[in-house]
Amino acid sequence: MKQTKSKTHSAKYSAKAHRNAKHHTRDRRPLHRTIAFHPINLLFLLCVGVLLSASSIGAIAASYSVNGEILAPIPTDPAVITSPSNNQQLSPQTQTISGTCPTDTYVEVSDNATLLGIAICDQSGTFQVSAALTSGLNMLTAQDYNVTNNPGPSSSSVSVYYFPPTPPSTPTTTPPTPLSTTNTPAYVAPVTVKVLQIDTDIPFESPSQTQLVSYGPTFTGIAPPNSLIVITIHTNPYYCHTYANAQGYWSCTFNQVIPPGLHTVYITAQTPSKQIINLPPFHLKVTAAPPKQQTKSSKLSISTDYTYKVYELNKPVTLNLQIHGGTQPYALTVTWGDGVISTYVEQTDANFSITHTYKHLETSLGSIPVKIAAVDTKGDLSSLQVAVILRNPSYAATTSNTHPPSSSIVARVRPWLTVLWPGYVVVLLMIFSFWLGERQETIALLNREKLQKRTQRRHSHSH
């Protein structure tokens, strides 16, 4: 019996000794398991995992690009022109048009649907546009838009007049001397305004007769020399203005499409001495027929496909432009607003682009007015002002660096993510393999002890 207990005790001792054969620490745990599962080491691995996860999430968020459009609030108030005032006579030709507008909008100023300029509504709720007026009547309108290019309510137009300096008088020419021997009277300049013909081939006989004209009629007549002629067709109304030459002859073509129907015509002449001469109103009937002949080129103007857009500093700013009317070729001068002036020559009125790169901006976000002036071969002038919105990322970074220290650590770790993540995963797999090996070894030893106990029991029963 003693011998049996002795054998059992020696078997247990040998299994326990086998299990403890690799112990090299004071707490009699395996050295690799002590290092892998030490609380400090586990806490360190947990902190590293949190840091790597935060860096990875930040890097993914930083590289994620989402495109979408959320409509800005529609302006509830219109842009209103406050200067110049209605029916004001202006000089010189280039004027500053200003007014009030809702904040966070931009304003388009037009003259009879011809774009004159675009300005950003500043924080004080005002705008300014520098524009070149056309001779005679200018009907100015201002339309505000939000940053997603949705228009606000419209405001009433402002009518102003620009009278260029009176051209120097030239000697009047006498008509050719007829073949007869009778004396011919000297040429007498007209002292009133008259219409001679409409559409270049329809003589104007009497104001009492209603004449059929095209949807873009041309009026030709006489008036005192160098007079301003203003033709108004109601009811929309539609306007055409020109000047009589030194002999008193004038011609004016409507560039707008006048709808078919019966219309009332008013013609006024303003002499260089500011005398107003009115022709009695008369009626004409507009048909769907096209204009017979254009006696002169349409008014020179510049347009753009402007939409609200923010450009980055040190990157190209491209503006798409188109010239309308006038006489080719055209010369353009562009004042970019940063001290740089560019000149261009365009041979045709096709679409073209101008590009400029801004180098300096003293704020994080700013508006710079770009002024474009064009002149054709006849000396006709047109101008356009465009607002360029610039963003300076470096300025925003230097003035708003309020991130906590942990964020700077995360930023430093981000470039090393491709190396740190594999190493971190390898360490975790090693710890898991240590635990799995220790577990398998413990199970094997326990099974071996159970087998030895069964063997001992069999021997004891056999004895």
C-alpha positions, 0 to 999 in steps of 0.5 A: 500500500505504501508502495502504491502511494509512493508511485502515485506521488512520484507521478504527480511530482514528475508531471508538475516538474515537467510543467514547471521545467520552463519556469524562470521567474520568481512567481514560477510563470513561464518567462514568455507568458510573463512578458506578454501578459504583464499588465503594463505591457497590455495597457501599452498595447491598448493605448497604441491600438487606440492611437492607431485607430484614431490616426486611421480614422482621421486619415480616412476622413481627411482623404474622403471627398464628398460632393453635394449641393445644399441650396442656400436661403433664397434672398427675401429682399431685392437689390436696389440701386441708390446711385445714380438716381432716376432720370439723372443726366450723367457725365463722364461715360464711366460711372459707379453704380451703387446700392443696397443688397442682402448680405451673403449675396452677389449682385448683377447690374444690367442695362437693358438686359446687357450685363454691366458688372457683378459685385459681392454684397459686403457686410454693410449690405451695399454693392458697387459696380463700375460701368461704362454707359451707352449714349442716351438712355440707360435702364439700369437694373440690379438682381441679387443671387445667393451663393448657390446662384438662385435669384432673389426678388427683382427691383424696379429699374433706374433710367439715366442718360449719358450725353457724350461731348458734342462732336465738333461741327463740320462744314455742311455740304451742299447737294449736287448742283442740278443740271438746270441753270436755275439757282439752287438754295443753300443747304438748310439744317432741319429744325424739327424731328421727322421720320423719313422711312421705316425698315429702310424700304417703307417711306413714312408718309403720314403719322395717321397711317398705321404701317406694317414693319418687321420685328426689328425695325430701322427708323431713319429721319432728320433732326437738328444736327448732333441731336440725341434721338430717343425712340420709344415703342410701347407697351413693354417699352422698347428703346432705341437711341442714336445721334443725328450727324452734322447734316441732321440725318439719323438712323436707329435700329431696334436690336430687341425682338418686338412682339407682333401687334399694334404698338405706339411710337414716341420719338424725341430729339434733344438738341445740343442746347438741351432743347426737347423736340417731340414728334407726335406719337403714331401707331405701327403694326409689327409683323413676324417678318425679319428685319430688312437690313441692318444699317449699323452694327449692334452695340458693343457689349461683353458677357460672361457665364459667371456663377459663384465660385471660390478659387484657391490662392496660387491656383489659376483663376479662369473667366469665360467671356464673350464679345457681342456686337461692335466692329472687329477686331477688339482690344481688351484691357483687364485690371485684375485688382492686384496691381496686374493689368493684362491686354488682349486682342480678339479678332472675332466675337467667339467665346474666349477665356482669360486666366490669372493667378493671385499670389497674395491675400491678407485674409482667409476669404476675400473678394477682388473686383476684376474690371474688363474694358473693350474697344472696337475699331470704331472706338465704341467702348464697353466694360464689365466688372466681375467679382473673384472670390479667393480663399487663402488656406495657409492664412486659415491654418496659421490663425486657427491653430488651436488643436490639442497636443493629442491631435498633433501626435495623431498627425505625426503618426499618420505618415507611418500608418502603413508600417505601424499597423502590420507591426501592431498586428504581428505583436497581437498575433504573437501574444495570441500564439503564446496564450494558445500554446500555453493553453494547449500545453496545459491541456496536454499535461492535464490529459497526461496526468489523467492517463497516469492516474487511470493506469495507477488505478488499474495496477492497484486493482490488479494487486 
